[in-house]
């Protein structure tokens, strides 16, 4: 069963304009801006997901790391009570953001308990991040449930400065089973800003200090500090890290480019239930906001 349904293609003039922005340097896609880009273009059986930014930060799985399913245009992260999947990018100082950065991704959240062919309870999870169990530096991008009744989520990012101070918010709204673009920007001395589908949903003051360093891997689909906690179930695509604070227009341009920089944007219908793909809510584990070093 195809849980994604038949995509509806939405052609937009904005997509053409976004492509022009990339070509003209309007979006910081060069070596000084984009430092990690994982488009998930690999075929079935892949255990390496290439970083196309040119910086060599490919994501890997296998051996002790269960691999997500490579579906040519995204990675599908299966989740059940006894099984979860994730990817790891080896530590690099380049992945410690410093004073400004942007993280962006497309997701299709699928953490759910199903009854009679319908999702009856959803759960959040961690999409990507780089921090440790002390929570004394780094970042994580996750989702949190906004409404069980309406099956909706909210953006849930956390960033720790070099003194370990946590900067966190929950904001925005997006639905279970729908492709959604998320982005968070940070500039020390400025703001931490969250975007859902190209629109700003919240901002808070950022620390004057840089983002704290750590030597953990950059992890995808799991809590970066604990590979037994807060797994993500569903689709992940087009992960990007910039060592720049992208502007609101640049974030909107990323949305208009679509997944994998496709000039046509897929707007899928609500998914059909498939209990073999989407079985249960996130695995248990502590949240850093409520943990103490």
Secondary structure as UniProt FT lines:
FT   TURN            3..4
FT   STRAND          8..11
FT   HELIX           13..24
FT   TURN            31..33
FT   STRAND          34..38
FT   TURN            44..45
FT   STRAND          48..49
FT   TURN            52..53
FT   STRAND          59..60
FT   TURN            63..64
FT   STRAND          69..70
FT   STRAND          75..77
FT   STRAND          87..89
FT   HELIX           93..95
FT   TURN            98..99
FT   STRAND          100..109
FT   STRAND          112..115
FT   TURN            116..117
FT   STRAND          118..122
FT   STRAND          125..131
FT   TURN            133..134
FT   STRAND          138..147
FT   TURN            148..151
FT   STRAND          152..161
FT   TURN            162..163
FT   STRAND          166..175
FT   TURN            176..177
FT   STRAND          180..187
FT   TURN            188..189
FT   STRAND          191..196
FT   TURN            197..198
FT   STRAND          199..205
FT   STRAND          218..220
FT   TURN            224..225
FT   TURN            227..228
FT   STRAND          234..242
FT   HELIX           248..257
FT   HELIX           259..261
FT   STRAND          264..267
FT   TURN            275..277
FT   HELIX           288..290
//
